[in-house]
């Protein structure tokens, strides 16, 4: 096109090429941010599950302690 003297068309195509490259870079940036957010969500979900498991474990230990204490009191009273 430049050889034929159509400089305006070349300018338009060059601008479109630059805009396309910028858009490609923005797409990569957004894609990496979405991937990061997905990973963070998975980590948060895992942490919530771990907290729930720890809570259950603490409750079981508490009940075990109470039962053990009550058995010792009963055994002491029987003697």
PDB file of N, CA, C and O in Angstrom:
ATOM      1  N   UNK A   1       0.818  -1.197   0.000  1.00  0.00           N
ATOM      2  CA  UNK A   1       0.000   0.000   0.000  1.00  0.00           C
ATOM      3  C   UNK A   1       0.860   1.258   0.000  1.00  0.00           C
ATOM      4  O   UNK A   1       0.538   2.241  -0.667  1.00  0.00           O
ATOM      5  N   UNK A   2       1.951   1.219   0.750  1.00  0.00           N
ATOM      6  CA  UNK A   2       2.810   2.398   0.797  1.00  0.00           C
ATOM      7  C   UNK A   2       3.446   2.650  -0.563  1.00  0.00           C
ATOM      8  O   UNK A   2       3.669   3.799  -0.944  1.00  0.00           O
ATOM      9  N   UNK A   3       3.740   1.577  -1.295  1.00  0.00           N
ATOM     10  CA  UNK A   3       4.356   1.732  -2.614  1.00  0.00           C
ATOM     11  C   UNK A   3       3.397   2.382  -3.597  1.00  0.00           C
ATOM     12  O   UNK A   3       3.808   3.106  -4.504  1.00  0.00           O
ATOM     13  N   UNK A   4       2.123   2.115  -3.403  1.00  0.00           N
ATOM     14  CA  UNK A   4       1.142   2.683  -4.330  1.00  0.00           C
ATOM     15  C   UNK A   4       0.743   4.093  -3.939  1.00  0.00           C
ATOM     16  O   UNK A   4      -0.036   4.731  -4.648  1.00  0.00           O
ATOM     17  N   UNK A   5       1.261   4.593  -2.823  1.00  0.00           N
ATOM     18  CA  UNK A   5       0.975   5.962  -2.427  1.00  0.00           C
ATOM     19  C   UNK A   5      -0.215   6.100  -1.504  1.00  0.00           C
ATOM     20  O   UNK A   5      -0.694   7.215  -1.293  1.00  0.00           O
ATOM     21  N   UNK A   6      -0.711   5.009  -0.948  1.00  0.00           N
ATOM     22  CA  UNK A   6      -1.875   5.045  -0.069  1.00  0.00           C
ATOM     23  C   UNK A   6      -1.400   5.107   1.382  1.00  0.00           C
ATOM     24  O   UNK A   6      -1.518   4.142   2.137  1.00  0.00           O
ATOM     25  N   UNK A   7      -0.861   6.267   1.747  1.00  0.00           N
ATOM     26  CA  UNK A   7      -0.282   6.429   3.085  1.00  0.00           C
ATOM     27  C   UNK A   7      -1.348   6.456   4.173  1.00  0.00           C
ATOM     28  O   UNK A   7      -1.095   5.994   5.286  1.00  0.00           O
ATOM     29  N   UNK A   8      -2.507   6.974   3.887  1.00  0.00           N
ATOM     30  CA  UNK A   8      -3.576   7.043   4.895  1.00  0.00           C
ATOM     31  C   UNK A   8      -4.004   5.645   5.327  1.00  0.00           C
ATOM     32  O   UNK A   8      -4.208   5.390   6.514  1.00  0.00           O
ATOM     33  N   UNK A   9      -4.138   4.751   4.368  1.00  0.00           N
ATOM     34  CA  UNK A   9      -4.518   3.374   4.700  1.00  0.00           C
ATOM     35  C   UNK A   9      -3.426   2.710   5.528  1.00  0.00           C
ATOM     36  O   UNK A   9      -3.720   1.941   6.443  1.00  0.00           O
ATOM     37  N   UNK A  10      -2.174   3.003   5.213  1.00  0.00           N
ATOM     38  CA  UNK A  10      -1.053   2.446   5.986  1.00  0.00           C
ATOM     39  C   UNK A  10      -1.076   2.958   7.418  1.00  0.00           C
ATOM     40  O   UNK A  10      -0.812   2.204   8.355  1.00  0.00           O
ATOM     41  N   UNK A  11      -1.393   4.251   7.592  1.00  0.00           N
ATOM     42  CA  UNK A  11      -1.474   4.814   8.947  1.00  0.00           C
ATOM     43  C   UNK A  11      -2.576   4.127   9.753  1.00  0.00           C
ATOM     44  O   UNK A  11      -2.384   3.787  10.920  1.00  0.00           O
ATOM     45  N   UNK A  12      -3.721   3.929   9.122  1.00  0.00           N
ATOM     46  CA  UNK A  12      -4.849   3.284   9.806  1.00  0.00           C
ATOM     47  C   UNK A  12      -4.469   1.865  10.205  1.00  0.00           C
ATOM     48  O   UNK A  12      -4.726   1.448  11.335  1.00  0.00           O
ATOM     49  N   UNK A  13      -3.861   1.123   9.289  1.00  0.00           N
ATOM     50  CA  UNK A  13      -3.462  -0.249   9.590  1.00  0.00           C
ATOM     51  C   UNK A  13      -2.391  -0.297  10.684  1.00  0.00           C
ATOM     52  O   UNK A  13      -2.408  -1.188  11.534  1.00  0.00           O
ATOM     53  N   UNK A  14      -1.462   0.663  10.660  1.00  0.00           N
ATOM     54  CA  UNK A  14      -0.414   0.704  11.687  1.00  0.00           C
ATOM     55  C   UNK A  14      -1.024   0.988  13.059  1.00  0.00           C
ATOM     56  O   UNK A  14      -0.631   0.376  14.053  1.00  0.00           O
ATOM     57  N   UNK A  15      -1.985   1.918  13.114  1.00  0.00           N
ATOM     58  CA  UNK A  15      -2.657   2.212  14.382  1.00  0.00           C
ATOM     59  C   UNK A  15      -3.413   0.989  14.894  1.00  0.00           C
ATOM     60  O   UNK A  15      -3.387   0.687  16.087  1.00  0.00           O
ATOM     61  N   UNK A  16      -4.080   0.296  13.988  1.00  0.00           N
ATOM     62  CA  UNK A  16      -4.811  -0.907  14.386  1.00  0.00           C
ATOM     63  C   UNK A  16      -3.863  -1.979  14.912  1.00  0.00           C
ATOM     64  O   UNK A  16      -4.185  -2.690  15.864  1.00  0.00           O
ATOM     65  N   UNK A  17      -2.696  -2.090  14.287  1.00  0.00           N
ATOM     66  CA  UNK A  17      -1.709  -3.067  14.738  1.00  0.00           C
ATOM     67  C   UNK A  17      -1.222  -2.735  16.145  1.00  0.00           C
ATOM     68  O   UNK A  17      -1.093  -3.623  16.987  1.00  0.00           O
ATOM     69  N   UNK A  18      -0.952  -1.458  16.398  1.00  0.00           N
ATOM     70  CA  UNK A  18      -0.509  -1.035  17.732  1.00  0.00           C
ATOM     71  C   UNK A  18      -1.603  -1.294  18.758  1.00  0.00           C
ATOM     72  O   UNK A  18      -1.325  -1.793  19.849  1.00  0.00           O
ATOM     73  N   UNK A  19      -2.848  -0.958  18.417  1.00  0.00           N
ATOM     74  CA  UNK A  19      -3.964  -1.189  19.337  1.00  0.00           C
ATOM     75  C   UNK A  19      -4.157  -2.677  19.602  1.00  0.00           C
ATOM     76  O   UNK A  19      -4.454  -3.073  20.729  1.00  0.00           O
ATOM     77  N   UNK A  20      -3.993  -3.494  18.583  1.00  0.00           N
ATOM     78  CA  UNK A  20      -4.127  -4.939  18.739  1.00  0.00           C
ATOM     79  C   UNK A  20      -3.066  -5.488  19.690  1.00  0.00           C
ATOM     80  O   UNK A  20      -3.358  -6.344  20.525  1.00  0.00           O
ATOM     81  N   UNK A  21      -1.842  -4.996  19.561  1.00  0.00           N
ATOM     82  CA  UNK A  21      -0.766  -5.442  20.458  1.00  0.00           C
ATOM     83  C   UNK A  21      -1.043  -5.023  21.900  1.00  0.00           C
ATOM     84  O   UNK A  21      -0.812  -5.795  22.831  1.00  0.00           O
ATOM     85  N   UNK A  22      -1.539  -3.794  22.081  1.00  0.00           N
ATOM     86  CA  UNK A  22      -1.875  -3.334  23.434  1.00  0.00           C
ATOM     87  C   UNK A  22      -2.997  -4.185  24.028  1.00  0.00           C
ATOM     88  O   UNK A  22      -2.949  -4.566  25.198  1.00  0.00           O
ATOM     89  N   UNK A  23      -4.004  -4.476  23.209  1.00  0.00           N
ATOM     90  CA  UNK A  23      -5.124  -5.291  23.683  1.00  0.00           C
ATOM     91  C   UNK A  23      -4.657  -6.691  24.052  1.00  0.00           C
ATOM     92  O   UNK A  23      -5.137  -7.271  25.026  1.00  0.00           O
ATOM     93  N   UNK A  24      -3.733  -7.231  23.286  1.00  0.00           N
ATOM     94  CA  UNK A  24      -3.187  -8.556  23.582  1.00  0.00           C
ATOM     95  C   UNK A  24      -2.487  -8.543  24.940  1.00  0.00           C
ATOM     96  O   UNK A  24      -2.661  -9.465  25.737  1.00  0.00           O
ATOM     97  N   UNK A  25      -1.701  -7.507  25.203  1.00  0.00           N
ATOM     98  CA  UNK A  25      -1.019  -7.390  26.498  1.00  0.00           C
ATOM     99  C   UNK A  25      -2.015  -7.242  27.641  1.00  0.00           C
ATOM    100  O   UNK A  25      -1.835  -7.831  28.706  1.00  0.00           O
ATOM    101  N   UNK A  26      -3.070  -6.452  27.419  1.00  0.00           N
ATOM    102  CA  UNK A  26      -4.092  -6.295  28.461  1.00  0.00           C
ATOM    103  C   UNK A  26      -4.813  -7.611  28.721  1.00  0.00           C
ATOM    104  O   UNK A  26      -5.137  -7.929  29.865  1.00  0.00           O
ATOM    105  N   UNK A  27      -5.063  -8.369  27.670  1.00  0.00           N
ATOM    106  CA  UNK A  27      -5.724  -9.668  27.827  1.00  0.00           C
ATOM    107  C   UNK A  27      -4.868 -10.610  28.658  1.00  0.00           C
ATOM    108  O   UNK A  27      -5.381 -11.312  29.529  1.00  0.00           O
ATOM    109  N   UNK A  28      -3.560 -10.629  28.392  1.00  0.00           N
ATOM    110  CA  UNK A  28      -2.659 -11.466  29.192  1.00  0.00           C
ATOM    111  C   UNK A  28      -2.664 -11.035  30.657  1.00  0.00           C
ATOM    112  O   UNK A  28      -2.666 -11.879  31.554  1.00  0.00           O
ATOM    113  N   UNK A  29      -2.664  -9.723  30.900  1.00  0.00           N
ATOM    114  CA  UNK A  29      -2.663  -9.217  32.278  1.00  0.00           C
ATOM    115  C   UNK A  29      -3.944  -9.621  33.002  1.00  0.00           C
ATOM    116  O   UNK A  29      -3.895 -10.071  34.146  1.00  0.00           O
ATOM    117  N   UNK A  30      -5.082  -9.463  32.344  1.00  0.00           N
ATOM    118  CA  UNK A  30      -6.361  -9.824  32.961  1.00  0.00           C
ATOM    119  C   UNK A  30      -6.424 -11.328  33.206  1.00  0.00           C
ATOM    120  O   UNK A  30      -6.920 -11.774  34.241  1.00  0.00           O
ATOM    121  N   UNK A  31      -5.925 -12.100  32.262  1.00  0.00           N
ATOM    122  CA  UNK A  31      -5.925 -13.555  32.414  1.00  0.00           C
ATOM    123  C   UNK A  31      -5.104 -13.976  33.626  1.00  0.00           C
ATOM    124  O   UNK A  31      -5.513 -14.860  34.379  1.00  0.00           O
ATOM    125  N   UNK A  32      -3.955 -13.350  33.815  1.00  0.00           N
ATOM    126  CA  UNK A  32      -3.128 -13.704  34.975  1.00  0.00           C
ATOM    127  C   UNK A  32      -3.800 -13.293  36.277  1.00  0.00           C
ATOM    128  O   UNK A  32      -3.680 -13.995  37.281  1.00  0.00           O
ATOM    129  N   UNK A  33      -4.508 -12.163  36.275  1.00  0.00           N
ATOM    130  CA  UNK A  33      -5.217 -11.738  37.484  1.00  0.00           C
ATOM    131  C   UNK A  33      -6.355 -12.701  37.819  1.00  0.00           C
ATOM    132  O   UNK A  33      -6.581 -13.021  38.986  1.00  0.00           O
ATOM    133  N   UNK A  34      -7.066 -13.157  36.795  1.00  0.00           N
ATOM    134  CA  UNK A  34      -8.162 -14.108  37.022  1.00  0.00           C
ATOM    135  C   UNK A  34      -7.610 -15.420  37.567  1.00  0.00           C
ATOM    136  O   UNK A  34      -8.194 -16.013  38.474  1.00  0.00           O
ATOM    137  N   UNK A  35      -6.494 -15.873  37.019  1.00  0.00           N
ATOM    138  CA  UNK A  35      -5.864 -17.095  37.513  1.00  0.00           C
ATOM    139  C   UNK A  35      -5.438 -16.926  38.963  1.00  0.00           C
ATOM    140  O   UNK A  35      -5.612 -17.834  39.776  1.00  0.00           O
ATOM    141  N   UNK A  36      -4.881 -15.765  39.288  1.00  0.00           N
ATOM    142  CA  UNK A  36      -4.469 -15.484  40.665  1.00  0.00           C
ATOM    143  C   UNK A  36      -5.667 -15.494  41.608  1.00  0.00           C
ATOM    144  O   UNK A  36      -5.591 -16.052  42.703  1.00  0.00           O
ATOM    145  N   UNK A  37      -6.768 -14.882  41.191  1.00  0.00           N
ATOM    146  CA  UNK A  37      -7.964 -14.861  42.029  1.00  0.00           C
ATOM    147  C   UNK A  37      -8.516 -16.267  42.229  1.00  0.00           C
ATOM    148  O   UNK A  37      -8.987 -16.603  43.315  1.00  0.00           O
ATOM    149  N   UNK A  38      -8.459 -17.080  41.194  1.00  0.00           N
ATOM    150  CA  UNK A  38      -8.926 -18.462  41.302  1.00  0.00           C
ATOM    151  C   UNK A  38      -8.087 -19.229  42.312  1.00  0.00           C
ATOM    152  O   UNK A  38      -8.616 -19.975  43.136  1.00  0.00           O
ATOM    153  N   UNK A  39      -6.783 -19.039  42.242  1.00  0.00           N
ATOM    154  CA  UNK A  39      -5.890 -19.715  43.186  1.00  0.00           C
ATOM    155  C   UNK A  39      -6.155 -19.245  44.610  1.00  0.00           C
ATOM    156  O   UNK A  39      -6.192 -20.058  45.533  1.00  0.00           O
ATOM    157  N   UNK A  40      -6.339 -17.939  44.799  1.00  0.00           N
ATOM    158  CA  UNK A  40      -6.624 -17.406  46.128  1.00  0.00           C
ATOM    159  C   UNK A  40      -7.937 -17.970  46.665  1.00  0.00           C
ATOM    160  O   UNK A  40      -8.039 -18.279  47.852  1.00  0.00           O
ATOM    161  N   UNK A  41      -8.932 -18.104  45.804  1.00  0.00           N
ATOM    162  CA  UNK A  41     -10.215 -18.664  46.227  1.00  0.00           C
ATOM    163  C   UNK A  41     -10.050 -20.112  46.677  1.00  0.00           C
ATOM    164  O   UNK A  41     -10.636 -20.523  47.678  1.00  0.00           O
ATOM    165  N   UNK A  42      -9.257 -20.882  45.944  1.00  0.00           N
ATOM    166  CA  UNK A  42      -9.012 -22.276  46.325  1.00  0.00           C
ATOM    167  C   UNK A  42      -8.292 -22.358  47.666  1.00  0.00           C
ATOM    168  O   UNK A  42      -8.607 -23.213  48.494  1.00  0.00           O
ATOM    169  N   UNK A  43      -7.318 -21.462  47.882  1.00  0.00           N
ATOM    170  CA  UNK A  43      -6.591 -21.446  49.157  1.00  0.00           C
ATOM    171  C   UNK A  43      -7.531 -21.085  50.299  1.00  0.00           C
ATOM    172  O   UNK A  43      -7.480 -21.706  51.361  1.00  0.00           O
ATOM    173  N   UNK A  44      -8.391 -20.085  50.092  1.00  0.00           N
ATOM    174  CA  UNK A  44      -9.338 -19.688  51.135  1.00  0.00           C
ATOM    175  C   UNK A  44     -10.299 -20.830  51.460  1.00  0.00           C
ATOM    176  O   UNK A  44     -10.627 -21.056  52.625  1.00  0.00           O
ATOM    177  N   UNK A  45     -10.748 -21.543  50.435  1.00  0.00           N
ATOM    178  CA  UNK A  45     -11.642 -22.680  50.650  1.00  0.00           C
ATOM    179  C   UNK A  45     -10.941 -23.757  51.469  1.00  0.00           C
ATOM    180  O   UNK A  45     -11.534 -24.331  52.382  1.00  0.00           O
ATOM    181  N   UNK A  46      -9.692 -24.030  51.146  1.00  0.00           N
ATOM    182  CA  UNK A  46      -8.926 -25.024  51.903  1.00  0.00           C
ATOM    183  C   UNK A  46      -8.754 -24.590  53.355  1.00  0.00           C
ATOM    184  O   UNK A  46      -8.865 -25.406  54.269  1.00  0.00           O
ATOM    185  N   UNK A  47      -8.481 -23.301  53.563  1.00  0.00           N
ATOM    186  CA  UNK A  47      -8.314 -22.795  54.928  1.00  0.00           C
ATOM    187  C   UNK A  47      -9.613 -22.908  55.717  1.00  0.00           C
ATOM    188  O   UNK A  47      -9.591 -23.220  56.908  1.00  0.00           O
ATOM    189  N   UNK A  48     -10.742 -22.657  55.062  1.00  0.00           N
ATOM    190  CA  UNK A  48     -12.029 -22.786  55.750  1.00  0.00           C
ATOM    191  C   UNK A  48     -12.288 -24.233  56.145  1.00  0.00           C
ATOM    192  O   UNK A  48     -12.769 -24.504  57.245  1.00  0.00           O
ATOM    193  N   UNK A  49     -11.968 -25.165  55.248  1.00  0.00           N
ATOM    194  CA  UNK A  49     -12.150 -26.579  55.573  1.00  0.00           C
ATOM    195  C   UNK A  49     -11.243 -26.990  56.724  1.00  0.00           C
ATOM    196  O   UNK A  49     -11.654 -27.750  57.601  1.00  0.00           O
ATOM    197  N   UNK A  50     -10.007 -26.491  56.723  1.00  0.00           N
ATOM    198  CA  UNK A  50      -9.074 -26.820  57.797  1.00  0.00           C
ATOM    199  C   UNK A  50      -9.565 -26.245  59.121  1.00  0.00           C
ATOM    200  O   UNK A  50      -9.472 -26.907  60.155  1.00  0.00           O
ATOM    201  N   UNK A  51     -10.084 -25.026  59.099  1.00  0.00           N
ATOM    202  CA  UNK A  51     -10.612 -24.425  60.324  1.00  0.00           C
ATOM    203  C   UNK A  51     -11.795 -25.232  60.851  1.00  0.00           C
ATOM    204  O   UNK A  51     -11.929 -25.423  62.060  1.00  0.00           O
ATOM    205  N   UNK A  52     -12.645 -25.701  59.954  1.00  0.00           N
ATOM    206  CA  UNK A  52     -13.772 -26.535  60.371  1.00  0.00           C
ATOM    207  C   UNK A  52     -13.311 -27.839  60.991  1.00  0.00           C
ATOM    208  O   UNK A  52     -13.863 -28.288  61.995  1.00  0.00           O
ATOM    209  N   UNK A  53     -12.299 -28.446  60.391  1.00  0.00           N
ATOM    210  CA  UNK A  53     -11.769 -29.696  60.937  1.00  0.00           C
ATOM    211  C   UNK A  53     -11.142 -29.467  62.309  1.00  0.00           C
ATOM    212  O   UNK A  53     -11.306 -30.284  63.216  1.00  0.00           O
ATOM    213  N   UNK A  54     -10.427 -28.358  62.460  1.00  0.00           N
ATOM    214  CA  UNK A  54      -9.810 -28.053  63.755  1.00  0.00           C
ATOM    215  C   UNK A  54     -10.876 -27.784  64.808  1.00  0.00           C
ATOM    216  O   UNK A  54     -10.717 -28.171  65.965  1.00  0.00           O
ATOM    217  N   UNK A  55     -11.954 -27.128  64.415  1.00  0.00           N
ATOM    218  CA  UNK A  55     -13.052 -26.864  65.341  1.00  0.00           C
ATOM    219  C   UNK A  55     -13.679 -28.171  65.809  1.00  0.00           C
ATOM    220  O   UNK A  55     -13.954 -28.347  66.996  1.00  0.00           O
ATOM    221  N   UNK A  56     -13.903 -29.083  64.871  1.00  0.00           N
ATOM    222  CA  UNK A  56     -14.471 -30.385  65.223  1.00  0.00           C
ATOM    223  C   UNK A  56     -13.541 -31.140  66.162  1.00  0.00           C
ATOM    224  O   UNK A  56     -13.989 -31.751  67.132  1.00  0.00           O
ATOM    225  N   UNK A  57     -12.246 -31.095  65.871  1.00  0.00           N
ATOM    226  CA  UNK A  57     -11.263 -31.769  66.723  1.00  0.00           C
ATOM    227  C   UNK A  57     -11.276 -31.186  68.126  1.00  0.00           C
ATOM    228  O   UNK A  57     -11.208 -31.926  69.108  1.00  0.00           O
ATOM    229  N   UNK A  58     -11.361 -29.869  68.227  1.00  0.00           N
ATOM    230  CA  UNK A  58     -11.393 -29.228  69.545  1.00  0.00           C
ATOM    231  C   UNK A  58     -12.642 -29.642  70.322  1.00  0.00           C
ATOM    232  O   UNK A  58     -12.571 -29.880  71.528  1.00  0.00           O
ATOM    233  N   UNK A  59     -13.774 -29.729  69.643  1.00  0.00           N
ATOM    234  CA  UNK A  59     -15.009 -30.146  70.317  1.00  0.00           C
ATOM    235  C   UNK A  59     -14.896 -31.584  70.819  1.00  0.00           C
ATOM    236  O   UNK A  59     -15.302 -31.892  71.940  1.00  0.00           O
ATOM    237  N   UNK A  60     -14.345 -32.456  69.983  1.00  0.00           N
ATOM    238  CA  UNK A  60     -14.193 -33.855  70.381  1.00  0.00           C
ATOM    239  C   UNK A  60     -13.275 -33.961  71.591  1.00  0.00           C
ATOM    240  O   UNK A  60     -13.556 -34.715  72.523  1.00  0.00           O
ATOM    241  N   UNK A  61     -12.181 -33.211  71.578  1.00  0.00           N
ATOM    242  CA  UNK A  61     -11.266 -33.242  72.725  1.00  0.00           C
ATOM    243  C   UNK A  61     -11.947 -32.729  73.987  1.00  0.00           C
ATOM    244  O   UNK A  61     -11.736 -33.257  75.078  1.00  0.00           O
ATOM    245  N   UNK A  62     -12.764 -31.698  73.828  1.00  0.00           N
ATOM    246  CA  UNK A  62     -13.484 -31.147  74.975  1.00  0.00           C
ATOM    247  C   UNK A  62     -14.442 -32.190  75.540  1.00  0.00           C
ATOM    248  O   UNK A  62     -14.488 -32.402  76.752  1.00  0.00           O
ATOM    249  N   UNK A  63     -15.209 -32.843  74.663  1.00  0.00           N
ATOM    250  CA  UNK A  63     -16.142 -33.877  75.126  1.00  0.00           C
ATOM    251  C   UNK A  63     -15.394 -35.037  75.780  1.00  0.00           C
ATOM    252  O   UNK A  63     -15.844 -35.588  76.785  1.00  0.00           O
ATOM    253  N   UNK A  64     -14.261 -35.398  75.210  1.00  0.00           N
ATOM    254  CA  UNK A  64     -13.463 -36.486  75.779  1.00  0.00           C
ATOM    255  C   UNK A  64     -13.002 -36.108  77.184  1.00  0.00           C
ATOM    256  O   UNK A  64     -13.051 -36.928  78.100  1.00  0.00           O
ATOM    257  N   UNK A  65     -12.558 -34.876  77.347  1.00  0.00           N
ATOM    258  CA  UNK A  65     -12.101 -34.409  78.655  1.00  0.00           C
ATOM    259  C   UNK A  65     -13.253 -34.439  79.665  1.00  0.00           C
ATOM    260  O   UNK A  65     -13.082 -34.877  80.802  1.00  0.00           O
ATOM    261  N   UNK A  66     -14.429 -33.967  79.233  1.00  0.00           N
ATOM    262  CA  UNK A  66     -15.595 -33.958  80.125  1.00  0.00           C
ATOM    263  C   UNK A  66     -15.974 -35.376  80.525  1.00  0.00           C
ATOM    264  O   UNK A  66     -16.232 -35.644  81.699  1.00  0.00           O
ATOM    265  N   UNK A  67     -16.009 -36.291  79.550  1.00  0.00           N
ATOM    266  CA  UNK A  67     -16.352 -37.683  79.854  1.00  0.00           C
ATOM    267  C   UNK A  67     -15.327 -38.308  80.793  1.00  0.00           C
ATOM    268  O   UNK A  67     -15.690 -39.012  81.736  1.00  0.00           O
ATOM    269  N   UNK A  68     -14.066 -38.055  80.537  1.00  0.00           N
ATOM    270  CA  UNK A  68     -13.012 -38.607  81.378  1.00  0.00           C
ATOM    271  C   UNK A  68     -13.139 -38.066  82.810  1.00  0.00           C
ATOM    272  O   UNK A  68     -12.998 -38.809  83.782  1.00  0.00           O
ATOM    273  N   UNK A  69     -13.407 -36.766  82.918  1.00  0.00           N
ATOM    274  CA  UNK A  69     -13.564 -36.149  84.235  1.00  0.00           C
ATOM    275  C   UNK A  69     -14.766 -36.753  84.960  1.00  0.00           C
ATOM    276  O   UNK A  69     -14.679 -37.080  86.144  1.00  0.00           O
ATOM    277  N   UNK A  70     -15.890 -36.903  84.249  1.00  0.00           N
ATOM    278  CA  UNK A  70     -17.100 -37.457  84.867  1.00  0.00           C
ATOM    279  C   UNK A  70     -16.896 -38.900  85.308  1.00  0.00           C
ATOM    280  O   UNK A  70     -17.382 -39.299  86.366  1.00  0.00           O
ATOM    281  N   UNK A  71     -16.186 -39.681  84.512  1.00  0.00           N
ATOM    282  CA  UNK A  71     -15.915 -41.070  84.898  1.00  0.00           C
ATOM    283  C   UNK A  71     -15.068 -41.107  86.162  1.00  0.00           C
ATOM    284  O   UNK A  71     -15.320 -41.918  87.053  1.00  0.00           O
ATOM    285  N   UNK A  72     -14.073 -40.243  86.246  1.00  0.00           N
ATOM    286  CA  UNK A  72     -13.225 -40.200  87.440  1.00  0.00           C
ATOM    287  C   UNK A  72     -14.025 -39.783  88.671  1.00  0.00           C
ATOM    288  O   UNK A  72     -13.799 -40.309  89.761  1.00  0.00           O
ATOM    289  N   UNK A  73     -14.956 -38.845  88.508  1.00  0.00           N
ATOM    290  CA  UNK A  73     -15.794 -38.419  89.633  1.00  0.00           C
ATOM    291  C   UNK A  73     -16.675 -39.574  90.087  1.00  0.00           C
ATOM    292  O   UNK A  73     -16.816 -39.817  91.285  1.00  0.00           O
ATOM    293  N   UNK A  74     -17.265 -40.284  89.134  1.00  0.00           N
ATOM    294  CA  UNK A  74     -18.123 -41.422  89.474  1.00  0.00           C
ATOM    295  C   UNK A  74     -17.307 -42.494  90.183  1.00  0.00           C
ATOM    296  O   UNK A  74     -17.745 -43.036  91.198  1.00  0.00           O
ATOM    297  N   UNK A  75     -16.139 -42.802  89.664  1.00  0.00           N
ATOM    298  CA  UNK A  75     -15.292 -43.819  90.287  1.00  0.00           C
ATOM    299  C   UNK A  75     -14.877 -43.400  91.697  1.00  0.00           C
ATOM    300  O   UNK A  75     -14.806 -44.234  92.600  1.00  0.00           O
ATOM    301  N   UNK A  76     -14.607 -42.124  91.882  1.00  0.00           N
ATOM    302  CA  UNK A  76     -14.232 -41.629  93.204  1.00  0.00           C
ATOM    303  C   UNK A  76     -15.405 -41.759  94.173  1.00  0.00           C
ATOM    304  O   UNK A  76     -15.224 -42.132  95.332  1.00  0.00           O
ATOM    305  N   UNK A  77     -16.598 -41.452  93.693  1.00  0.00           N
ATOM    306  CA  UNK A  77     -17.784 -41.529  94.551  1.00  0.00           C
ATOM    307  C   UNK A  77     -18.127 -42.972  94.904  1.00  0.00           C
ATOM    308  O   UNK A  77     -18.650 -43.234  95.987  1.00  0.00           O
ATOM    309  N   UNK A  78     -17.841 -43.897  94.015  1.00  0.00           N
ATOM    310  CA  UNK A  78     -18.143 -45.308  94.276  1.00  0.00           C
ATOM    311  C   UNK A  78     -17.249 -45.845  95.382  1.00  0.00           C
ATOM    312  O   UNK A  78     -17.681 -46.676  96.180  1.00  0.00           O
ATOM    313  N   UNK A  79     -16.037 -45.388  95.435  1.00  0.00           N
ATOM    314  CA  UNK A  79     -15.098 -45.932  96.422  1.00  0.00           C
ATOM    315  C   UNK A  79     -15.497 -45.560  97.781  1.00  0.00           C
ATOM    316  O   UNK A  79     -14.826 -45.928  98.744  1.00  0.00           O
TER     317      UNK A  79
END
